[in-house]
Amino acid sequence: MANIWLPPVEYVATLPRATAYACLYFTDTRGRPFQLRASYDTELWQWPGGNMDPGETPWETAVRECHEETGITFAGEPRLLGTHFVTDRGEDWPANHIGFVFDGGELTDEQIAGVVLDPEEHSEYRLRTLDEWEREMEPGEFTRLAGTDRARRTGVPFYLETGSEGDRP
């Protein structure tokens, strides 16, 4: 098959579609993961983060969303813990979804006490051990939490695929 050169606009139109999200993973000083309960789905626990806006980098998205959702102004350096690739989100979402999970470090008791949630997005926050989170969360969501926590402890980033064939850590 001969290589056919396409102008950039035409070539880009042939590529797979994807949206992206970015978030910050925090623990308290005892190592317990900090998570937010989604207002629109009470079974869903999330980290401060959200979808990228046009012109933003993943890092800018994570920092902006963290401030919007918790009131925390994060001033640390970017440290990527892992990447999450989501396929097959159904007919209502005709694109893959790529996630960037950054290390937010440890929150002090004062920072935790100062968290202000956006009630449109989250109804509460909790700090729990991994064992406690495992009992609370859906298995696929817990796989992402456990992989993120392991990446923080070991310094080895994780890669996770989620889709119609299940989760692959």
Backbone as ProteinMPNN parsed JSONL, in Angstrom:
{"seq_chain_A": "MANIWLPPVEYVATLPRATAYACLYFTDTRGRPFQLRASYDTELWQWPGGNMDPGETPWETAVRECHEETGITFAGEPRLLGTHFVTDRGEDWPANHIGFVFDGGELTDEQIAGVVLDPEEHSEYRLRTLDEWEREMEPGEFTRLAGTDRARRTGVPFYLETGSEGDRP", "coords_chain_A": {"N_chain_A": [[0.841, -1.174, 0.0], [0.617, 2.133, -0.895], [2.008, 5.046, 0.587], [0.045, 7.776, 1.245], [0.102, 11.177, 1.255], [-1.606, 13.426, 3.315], [-3.124, 16.609, 3.7], [-2.699, 18.386, 6.832], [-5.251, 19.062, 8.122], [-7.069, 17.298, 6.909], [-5.871, 14.841, 7.534], [-5.979, 14.82, 10.381], [-8.719, 14.617, 10.711], [-9.115, 11.933, 10.272], [-8.253, 10.617, 12.508], [-8.617, 8.859, 15.701], [-11.107, 9.911, 18.056], [-10.852, 11.692, 21.152], [-11.359, 12.686, 24.514], [-10.137, 14.439, 27.412], [-9.187, 14.168, 30.853], [-7.996, 15.471, 33.989], [-6.506, 15.145, 37.223], [-5.869, 15.548, 40.777], [-4.248, 13.58, 43.164], [-4.612, 13.141, 46.51], [-3.491, 12.478, 49.86], [-4.01, 12.188, 53.41], [-1.911, 13.103, 56.224], [-1.563, 10.671, 57.368], [-1.586, 8.889, 55.342], [-4.006, 8.19, 54.214], [-6.208, 7.974, 51.473], [-7.815, 10.79, 49.971], [-11.015, 11.519, 48.955], [-13.771, 12.587, 46.873], [-17.31, 12.603, 46.939], [-19.407, 12.195, 44.229], [-22.006, 14.391, 43.274], [-23.917, 13.82, 41.353], [-23.932, 11.081, 41.151], [-24.181, 8.997, 43.613], [-22.746, 6.735, 44.208], [-20.272, 7.064, 43.215], [-16.92, 7.868, 43.722], [-14.434, 10.341, 43.622], [-11.379, 12.07, 42.651], [-10.154, 15.408, 43.172], [-10.649, 17.068, 40.218], [-11.155, 17.149, 36.619], [-12.618, 17.552, 33.311], [-10.58, 18.612, 30.57], [-10.327, 21.962, 29.487], [-10.586, 23.833, 26.397], [-7.395, 24.677, 25.111], [-6.032, 24.25, 27.482], [-3.487, 22.596, 29.42], [-2.971, 19.217, 30.66], [-1.936, 19.439, 33.309], [-2.578, 22.112, 34.047], [-5.34, 21.861, 34.011], [-5.809, 20.016, 36.14], [-4.956, 21.504, 38.386], [-6.635, 23.783, 38.24], [-9.226, 22.601, 38.389], [-9.063, 21.372, 40.891], [-8.965, 23.595, 42.599], [-11.465, 24.78, 42.013], [-13.218, 22.768, 42.885], [-12.59, 22.188, 45.551], [-11.5, 24.381, 46.844], [-8.852, 24.366, 47.408], [-5.73, 25.71, 46.696], [-3.382, 24.586, 44.744], [0.093, 24.466, 44.721], [2.276, 22.969, 44.072], [4.746, 21.052, 42.191], [4.349, 19.48, 38.937], [3.812, 16.04, 39.067], [3.462, 13.146, 37.591], [1.426, 10.432, 38.289], [0.031, 8.435, 37.004], [-1.728, 7.126, 34.095], [-4.905, 6.92, 32.655], [-6.897, 5.182, 30.459], [-9.874, 5.26, 28.825], [-12.191, 3.361, 27.127], [-14.988, 2.69, 24.939], [-17.433, 4.101, 25.918], [-20.058, 4.052, 25.437], [-22.965, 4.778, 23.357], [-23.731, 7.386, 23.823], [-21.429, 8.813, 24.207], [-19.237, 9.382, 22.016], [-16.352, 8.993, 21.962], [-13.011, 8.216, 23.012], [-11.581, 8.444, 26.322], [-9.122, 10.062, 28.094], [-7.156, 9.986, 30.958], [-5.196, 11.855, 33.283], [-3.384, 11.418, 36.121], [-2.202, 13.18, 38.761], [0.199, 13.718, 41.391], [-0.82, 15.061, 44.353], [0.22, 15.205, 46.824], [0.477, 15.352, 50.433], [-2.216, 16.325, 52.468], [-2.595, 18.66, 55.049], [-4.075, 18.672, 58.362], [-5.243, 21.163, 58.722], [-5.584, 22.077, 56.067], [-7.431, 20.174, 55.174], [-9.594, 20.692, 56.869], [-10.282, 23.147, 55.843], [-11.478, 22.664, 53.39], [-13.746, 23.445, 50.851], [-16.533, 22.448, 49.333], [-17.986, 22.297, 46.043], [-21.302, 22.201, 45.79], [-22.749, 21.52, 43.533], [-21.217, 19.675, 42.274], [-19.998, 17.891, 44.149], [-20.905, 16.104, 47.097], [-19.763, 15.433, 49.528], [-16.661, 14.817, 51.299], [-14.2, 12.307, 51.994], [-11.821, 10.593, 54.037], [-10.105, 7.635, 54.015], [-8.721, 4.401, 54.805], [-6.989, 2.242, 52.462], [-8.062, -0.356, 52.634], [-10.581, 0.189, 53.74], [-11.651, 1.808, 51.668], [-11.765, -0.071, 49.636], [-13.911, -1.687, 50.373], [-15.973, 0.091, 50.025], [-16.038, 1.02, 47.382], [-16.731, 0.532, 43.829], [-15.358, -2.304, 42.105], [-13.791, -1.736, 39.726], [-13.291, 1.02, 39.938], [-11.909, 1.024, 42.331], [-9.601, -0.326, 41.547], [-8.267, 1.625, 40.086], [-7.76, 3.491, 42.13], [-6.114, 1.942, 43.866], [-3.95, 1.423, 42.145], [-2.996, 3.999, 41.758], [-2.249, 4.734, 44.355], [-0.227, 2.85, 44.789], [1.587, 3.661, 42.808], [2.344, 6.143, 43.839], [3.665, 5.334, 46.197], [5.747, 3.677, 45.217], [6.986, 5.039, 43.167], [6.732, 4.273, 40.575], [5.009, 4.822, 37.696], [1.525, 4.171, 36.873], [-0.48, 2.478, 34.391], [-3.659, 2.274, 33.147], [-6.293, 0.633, 31.547], [-9.672, 0.973, 30.801], [-12.719, -0.403, 29.843], [-14.977, -2.043, 27.576], [-13.968, -4.588, 27.863], [-13.248, -4.817, 30.449], [-11.185, -3.916, 33.314], [-7.738, -3.255, 33.038], [-4.969, -3.457, 34.849]], "CA_chain_A": [[0.0, 0.0, 0.0], [1.415, 3.353, -1.016], [1.722, 6.112, 1.548], [-0.57, 8.962, 0.628], [0.203, 12.327, 2.143], [-2.818, 14.232, 3.444], [-2.936, 17.869, 4.426], [-2.969, 18.172, 8.259], [-6.671, 19.11, 8.491], [-7.687, 16.058, 6.454], [-5.293, 13.746, 8.309], [-6.522, 14.864, 11.741], [-10.108, 14.145, 10.652], [-9.125, 10.466, 10.226], [-7.743, 10.08, 13.771], [-9.619, 8.573, 16.732], [-11.509, 11.03, 18.907], [-10.63, 11.49, 22.581], [-11.405, 13.81, 25.438], [-9.15, 14.189, 28.462], [-9.398, 14.719, 32.184], [-6.805, 15.478, 34.84], [-6.887, 15.26, 38.622], [-4.828, 15.484, 41.791], [-4.431, 12.547, 44.17], [-4.144, 13.573, 47.824], [-3.733, 11.699, 51.068], [-3.72, 12.971, 54.611], [-0.568, 12.81, 56.736], [-1.545, 9.249, 57.765], [-1.585, 8.081, 54.13], [-5.366, 7.81, 53.791], [-6.648, 8.709, 50.292], [-8.852, 11.811, 50.061], [-11.885, 11.421, 47.789], [-14.995, 13.372, 46.85], [-18.496, 11.886, 46.45], [-20.075, 12.922, 43.151], [-23.408, 14.729, 43.541], [-24.784, 13.235, 40.33], [-23.903, 9.627, 41.28], [-23.74, 8.832, 44.994], [-21.858, 5.58, 44.306], [-19.003, 7.418, 42.582], [-15.929, 8.637, 44.474], [-13.484, 10.923, 42.683], [-10.363, 12.994, 43.15], [-10.354, 16.738, 42.591], [-10.23, 17.085, 38.821], [-12.238, 17.217, 35.655], [-12.282, 17.575, 31.894], [-9.754, 19.711, 30.081], [-10.928, 23.021, 28.684], [-9.752, 24.144, 25.232], [-6.195, 25.457, 25.36], [-5.394, 23.877, 28.746], [-2.689, 21.374, 29.529], [-3.49, 18.388, 31.749], [-1.534, 19.989, 34.609], [-3.412, 23.294, 34.307], [-6.685, 21.362, 34.308], [-5.831, 19.429, 37.485], [-4.834, 22.577, 39.383], [-7.862, 24.592, 38.172], [-10.361, 21.83, 38.893], [-8.873, 21.185, 42.333], [-9.374, 24.836, 43.273], [-12.911, 24.944, 41.844], [-13.985, 21.738, 43.582], [-12.257, 22.064, 46.98], [-10.949, 25.614, 47.389], [-7.41, 24.2, 47.608], [-4.859, 26.261, 45.658], [-2.2, 23.716, 44.736], [1.25, 25.185, 44.198], [3.386, 22.043, 43.882], [5.217, 20.76, 40.839], [3.685, 18.324, 38.336], [4.396, 14.692, 39.181], [2.458, 12.234, 37.047], [1.364, 9.113, 38.914], [-0.475, 7.442, 36.074], [-2.606, 7.471, 32.981], [-6.104, 6.081, 32.583], [-7.472, 5.241, 29.127], [-11.239, 4.73, 28.884], [-12.792, 3.096, 25.826], [-16.351, 2.173, 24.929], [-18.276, 4.787, 26.897], [-21.444, 3.946, 24.994], [-23.401, 5.585, 22.221], [-23.876, 8.784, 24.21], [-20.111, 9.456, 24.301], [-18.524, 8.75, 20.893], [-14.915, 9.283, 21.991], [-12.247, 7.675, 24.135], [-11.36, 9.422, 27.396], [-7.776, 9.85, 28.616], [-6.994, 10.65, 32.241], [-3.866, 12.096, 33.83], [-3.484, 11.488, 37.575], [-1.015, 13.815, 39.311], [0.381, 13.625, 42.834], [-1.087, 16.292, 45.082], [0.934, 15.16, 48.09], [-0.273, 15.167, 51.676], [-2.969, 17.455, 52.998], [-2.543, 18.815, 56.503], [-5.39, 18.742, 59.001], [-5.776, 22.51, 58.467], [-6.065, 22.11, 54.686], [-8.638, 19.35, 55.096], [-10.668, 21.434, 57.547], [-10.636, 24.299, 55.019], [-12.062, 22.266, 52.111], [-15.078, 23.965, 50.531], [-17.008, 21.711, 48.17], [-18.999, 22.836, 45.151], [-22.405, 21.233, 45.926], [-23.215, 21.085, 42.205], [-20.372, 18.582, 41.825], [-19.672, 16.91, 45.19], [-21.725, 16.244, 48.296], [-18.955, 15.239, 50.727], [-15.344, 14.22, 51.108], [-13.837, 11.35, 53.037], [-10.48, 10.033, 54.123], [-10.215, 6.261, 54.49], [-7.618, 3.522, 54.421], [-7.278, 1.483, 51.241], [-8.983, -1.454, 52.971], [-11.928, 0.76, 53.884], [-12.119, 2.219, 50.339], [-12.074, -1.259, 48.834], [-15.268, -2.124, 50.737], [-16.922, 1.148, 49.657], [-16.007, 1.374, 45.966], [-16.861, -0.464, 42.768], [-14.034, -2.893, 41.871], [-13.034, -1.025, 38.695], [-12.845, 2.297, 40.485], [-10.885, 0.748, 43.336], [-8.378, -0.675, 40.827], [-7.585, 2.885, 39.775], [-7.267, 4.034, 43.403], [-4.993, 1.122, 44.339], [-2.822, 1.658, 41.241], [-2.483, 5.338, 42.034], [-1.558, 4.697, 45.641], [1.005, 2.08, 44.583], [2.505, 4.52, 42.052], [2.868, 7.152, 44.774], [4.603, 4.699, 47.129], [6.891, 3.043, 44.553], [7.607, 5.908, 42.17], [6.534, 3.679, 39.255], [3.68, 5.226, 37.211], [0.617, 3.116, 36.43], [-1.267, 2.658, 33.174], [-4.878, 1.501, 33.301], [-7.3, 0.706, 30.489], [-11.012, 0.603, 31.23], [-13.619, -0.437, 28.699], [-15.921, -3.152, 27.49], [-13.315, -5.833, 28.244], [-12.882, -4.753, 31.845], [-10.032, -3.12, 33.697], [-6.42, -3.879, 32.916], [-4.014, -2.638, 35.599]], "C_chain_A": [[0.891, 1.244, 0.0], [1.013, 4.35, 0.066], [1.176, 7.32, 0.805], [-0.521, 10.082, 1.643], [-1.114, 13.092, 2.128], [-2.463, 15.553, 4.097], [-3.334, 17.663, 5.893], [-4.445, 18.158, 8.645], [-7.377, 17.817, 8.082], [-7.172, 14.865, 7.26], [-5.893, 13.69, 9.712], [-7.961, 14.349, 11.76], [-10.195, 12.616, 10.627], [-8.741, 9.829, 11.553], [-8.872, 9.776, 14.761], [-9.908, 9.808, 17.578], [-11.238, 10.68, 20.366], [-10.832, 12.804, 23.32], [-10.421, 13.48, 26.554], [-9.599, 14.809, 29.776], [-8.077, 14.697, 32.923], [-7.253, 15.723, 36.271], [-5.655, 15.202, 39.52], [-5.206, 14.438, 42.83], [-3.794, 13.03, 45.466], [-4.344, 12.458, 48.842], [-3.593, 12.661, 52.242], [-2.343, 12.557, 55.117], [-0.437, 11.375, 57.242], [-1.602, 8.314, 56.555], [-2.943, 7.646, 53.64], [-5.779, 8.636, 52.571], [-7.853, 9.607, 50.566], [-9.686, 11.708, 48.793], [-13.164, 12.223, 48.004], [-16.137, 12.522, 46.309], [-19.197, 12.766, 45.409], [-21.533, 13.172, 43.5], [-24.358, 14.035, 42.578], [-24.828, 11.71, 40.375], [-23.325, 9.296, 42.654], [-22.864, 7.597, 45.213], [-20.446, 5.915, 43.837], [-18.155, 8.31, 43.482], [-14.859, 9.089, 43.498], [-12.407, 11.709, 43.407], [-10.662, 14.362, 42.569], [-9.79, 16.767, 41.174], [-11.423, 17.168, 37.906], [-11.712, 17.271, 34.238], [-11.484, 18.813, 31.519], [-10.611, 20.693, 29.294], [-10.03, 23.277, 27.481], [-8.568, 25.03, 25.627], [-5.462, 25.118, 26.647], [-4.494, 22.667, 28.565], [-3.324, 20.507, 30.612], [-3.148, 18.96, 33.128], [-2.391, 21.2, 34.976], [-4.83, 22.889, 34.673], [-6.769, 20.841, 35.737], [-5.81, 20.509, 38.554], [-6.105, 23.428, 39.415], [-9.037, 23.853, 38.792], [-10.262, 21.606, 40.4], [-9.346, 22.428, 43.088], [-10.889, 25.02, 43.188], [-13.705, 23.984, 42.726], [-13.736, 21.669, 45.083], [-11.836, 23.37, 47.642], [-9.454, 25.535, 47.633], [-6.668, 24.801, 46.419], [-3.564, 25.468, 45.705], [-1.047, 24.43, 44.059], [2.456, 24.273, 43.973], [3.757, 21.883, 42.414], [4.473, 19.555, 40.268], [4.483, 17.04, 38.545], [3.308, 13.703, 38.769], [2.552, 10.877, 37.735], [0.89, 8.054, 37.936], [-1.393, 8.014, 35.028], [-3.724, 6.436, 32.901], [-6.715, 6.278, 31.202], [-8.818, 4.539, 29.159], [-11.775, 4.585, 27.466], [-14.251, 2.712, 26.017], [-17.22, 2.793, 26.02], [-19.74, 4.805, 26.461], [-21.767, 4.912, 23.867], [-23.506, 7.066, 22.554], [-22.548, 9.532, 24.28], [-19.216, 8.838, 23.224], [-17.03, 9.091, 20.839], [-14.278, 8.524, 23.156], [-12.037, 8.801, 25.145], [-10.013, 9.09, 28.032], [-7.614, 10.656, 29.895], [-5.539, 10.73, 32.673], [-4.005, 12.296, 35.334], [-2.152, 12.014, 38.121], [-0.994, 13.679, 40.833], [0.164, 14.985, 43.478], [-0.384, 16.332, 46.433], [0.008, 14.924, 49.266], [-0.975, 16.456, 52.072], [-2.818, 17.482, 54.52], [-3.96, 18.827, 57.057], [-6.041, 20.095, 58.735], [-6.313, 22.627, 57.047], [-7.367, 21.325, 54.541], [-9.816, 20.082, 55.73], [-11.141, 22.615, 56.707], [-11.265, 23.956, 53.68], [-13.481, 22.823, 51.994], [-15.515, 23.292, 49.238], [-17.994, 22.531, 47.35], [-20.16, 21.843, 45.169], [-22.992, 20.774, 44.593], [-22.438, 19.843, 41.744], [-20.159, 17.49, 42.873], [-20.46, 17.184, 46.467], [-20.933, 16.087, 49.592], [-17.563, 14.789, 50.328], [-15.089, 13.259, 52.265], [-12.368, 10.978, 52.907], [-10.632, 8.65, 54.722], [-8.95, 5.5, 54.118], [-7.985, 2.816, 53.118], [-8.234, 0.333, 51.516], [-10.416, -0.955, 53.1], [-12.481, 1.192, 52.533], [-12.501, 1.001, 49.502], [-13.479, -1.772, 49.123], [-16.338, -1.145, 50.243], [-17.091, 1.318, 48.145], [-16.299, 0.196, 45.047], [-15.466, -1.015, 42.463], [-13.19, -2.148, 40.825], [-12.487, 0.303, 39.184], [-11.763, 2.081, 41.544], [-9.559, 0.36, 42.683], [-7.571, 0.576, 40.505], [-7.005, 3.511, 41.039], [-6.037, 3.264, 43.879], [-3.76, 1.323, 43.463], [-2.181, 3.011, 41.477], [-1.704, 5.358, 43.337], [-0.228, 3.944, 45.523], [2.039, 2.917, 43.823], [3.126, 5.583, 42.95], [3.941, 6.537, 45.66], [5.869, 4.187, 46.445], [7.642, 3.97, 43.607], [7.483, 5.37, 40.754], [5.129, 4.036, 38.772], [2.844, 4.02, 36.785], [-0.006, 3.496, 35.097], [-2.46, 1.734, 33.311], [-5.772, 1.719, 32.106], [-8.623, 0.234, 31.069], [-11.903, 0.629, 29.999], [-14.489, -1.666, 28.734], [-15.291, -4.476, 27.899], [-12.849, -5.818, 29.685], [-11.632, -3.925, 32.086], [-8.757, -3.926, 33.54], [-5.419, -3.013, 33.661], [-2.64, -2.612, 34.945]], "O_chain_A": [[1.807, 1.366, 0.814], [-0.162, 4.479, 0.411], [1.785, 7.812, -0.145], [-1.038, 9.955, 2.753], [-1.669, 13.373, 1.065], [-1.587, 15.603, 4.96], [-4.216, 16.852, 6.177], [-4.853, 17.307, 9.435], [-8.199, 17.298, 8.838], [-7.945, 13.98, 7.627], [-6.274, 12.616, 10.177], [-8.374, 13.711, 12.728], [-11.25, 12.06, 10.933], [-8.888, 8.618, 11.714], [-9.952, 10.36, 14.676], [-9.031, 10.648, 17.782], [-11.374, 9.527, 20.773], [-10.518, 13.882, 22.814], [-9.925, 12.356, 26.629], [-10.292, 15.826, 29.806], [-7.147, 13.991, 32.532], [-8.243, 16.413, 36.515], [-4.557, 14.858, 39.084], [-6.336, 14.409, 43.316], [-2.593, 13.295, 45.519], [-5.234, 11.618, 48.71], [-3.124, 13.789, 52.092], [-1.678, 11.735, 54.486], [0.67, 10.912, 57.514], [-1.659, 7.094, 56.714], [-3.034, 6.813, 52.738], [-5.713, 9.864, 52.613], [-8.778, 9.236, 51.288], [-9.154, 11.796, 47.686], [-13.579, 12.497, 49.13], [-15.959, 11.798, 45.33], [-19.532, 13.92, 45.673], [-22.224, 12.268, 43.969], [-25.482, 13.699, 42.948], [-25.667, 11.1, 39.711], [-22.108, 9.315, 42.835], [-22.298, 7.43, 46.293], [-19.523, 5.127, 44.042], [-18.602, 9.36, 43.943], [-14.423, 8.317, 42.645], [-12.503, 11.979, 44.604], [-11.363, 14.461, 41.562], [-8.603, 16.52, 40.961], [-12.565, 17.249, 38.358], [-10.524, 17.065, 33.989], [-11.678, 19.899, 32.065], [-11.499, 20.302, 28.537], [-8.837, 22.975, 27.529], [-8.717, 25.999, 26.372], [-4.375, 25.644, 26.889], [-4.706, 21.832, 27.685], [-4.131, 20.999, 31.401], [-3.995, 18.96, 34.021], [-2.875, 21.296, 36.104], [-5.452, 23.5, 35.542], [-7.697, 21.185, 36.468], [-6.565, 20.438, 39.524], [-6.6, 23.76, 40.492], [-9.76, 24.407, 39.621], [-11.271, 21.648, 41.103], [-10.044, 22.321, 44.096], [-11.526, 25.378, 44.179], [-14.754, 24.352, 43.255], [-14.573, 21.15, 45.821], [-11.817, 23.462, 48.869], [-8.841, 26.528, 48.024], [-6.938, 24.449, 45.271], [-2.744, 25.659, 46.604], [-1.192, 24.941, 42.948], [3.553, 24.764, 43.708], [3.162, 22.496, 41.527], [4.014, 18.698, 41.023], [5.673, 16.973, 38.238], [2.357, 13.46, 39.512], [3.612, 10.252, 37.764], [1.302, 6.897, 38.027], [-1.779, 9.183, 35.054], [-3.499, 5.236, 33.062], [-7.021, 7.405, 30.812], [-8.895, 3.355, 29.485], [-11.813, 5.548, 26.701], [-14.688, 2.441, 27.135], [-17.684, 2.103, 26.928], [-20.561, 5.501, 27.058], [-20.949, 5.747, 23.482], [-23.384, 7.911, 21.667], [-22.538, 10.757, 24.4], [-18.508, 7.868, 23.497], [-16.512, 9.439, 19.778], [-14.935, 8.232, 24.156], [-12.289, 9.969, 24.848], [-9.791, 7.958, 28.461], [-7.894, 11.854, 29.924], [-4.756, 9.804, 32.461], [-4.668, 13.234, 35.777], [-1.111, 11.376, 37.965], [-2.037, 13.542, 41.473], [0.878, 15.943, 43.183], [-0.387, 17.36, 47.111], [-1.085, 14.377, 49.125], [-0.393, 17.539, 52.015], [-2.904, 16.449, 55.184], [-4.927, 18.975, 56.31], [-7.254, 20.171, 58.542], [-7.376, 23.21, 56.834], [-8.293, 21.768, 53.862], [-10.916, 20.085, 55.178], [-12.287, 23.044, 56.843], [-11.563, 24.859, 52.899], [-14.298, 22.692, 52.905], [-14.94, 23.534, 48.177], [-18.74, 23.351, 47.886], [-20.03, 20.747, 44.623], [-23.663, 19.743, 44.537], [-22.93, 19.06, 40.931], [-20.141, 16.305, 42.541], [-20.655, 18.333, 46.864], [-21.373, 16.551, 50.643], [-17.314, 14.428, 49.178], [-15.668, 13.375, 53.345], [-11.77, 11.041, 51.833], [-11.209, 8.49, 55.798], [-8.205, 5.908, 53.227], [-9.15, 2.797, 52.721], [-9.127, 0.07, 50.711], [-11.351, -1.599, 52.625], [-13.661, 0.972, 52.26], [-13.466, 1.052, 48.74], [-14.166, -2.241, 48.216], [-17.493, -1.533, 50.066], [-18.159, 1.714, 47.679], [-16.141, -0.966, 45.42], [-14.486, -0.276, 42.549], [-11.992, -1.954, 41.03], [-11.351, 0.667, 38.878], [-10.816, 2.861, 41.641], [-8.498, 0.685, 43.215], [-6.347, 0.588, 40.635], [-5.879, 4.008, 41.022], [-5.032, 3.868, 44.253], [-2.643, 1.386, 43.976], [-0.96, 3.149, 41.403], [-0.62, 5.936, 43.41], [0.778, 4.361, 46.098], [3.226, 2.888, 44.15], [4.313, 5.884, 42.826], [5.002, 7.129, 45.859], [6.952, 4.254, 47.026], [8.801, 3.718, 43.279], [8.059, 5.937, 39.825], [4.149, 3.598, 39.374], [3.381, 2.986, 36.389], [-0.054, 4.668, 34.724], [-2.297, 0.54, 33.564], [-5.993, 2.857, 31.689], [-8.68, -0.79, 31.75], [-11.85, 1.568, 29.205], [-14.712, -2.259, 29.789], [-16.014, -5.408, 28.253], [-12.124, -6.719, 30.106], [-11.093, -3.31, 31.167], [-8.702, -5.112, 33.863], [-5.048, -1.945, 33.174], [-1.725, -1.965, 35.456]]}, "name": "protein", "num_of_chains": 1, "seq": "MANIWLPPVEYVATLPRATAYACLYFTDTRGRPFQLRASYDTELWQWPGGNMDPGETPWETAVRECHEETGITFAGEPRLLGTHFVTDRGEDWPANHIGFVFDGGELTDEQIAGVVLDPEEHSEYRLRTLDEWEREMEPGEFTRLAGTDRARRTGVPFYLETGSEGDRP"}
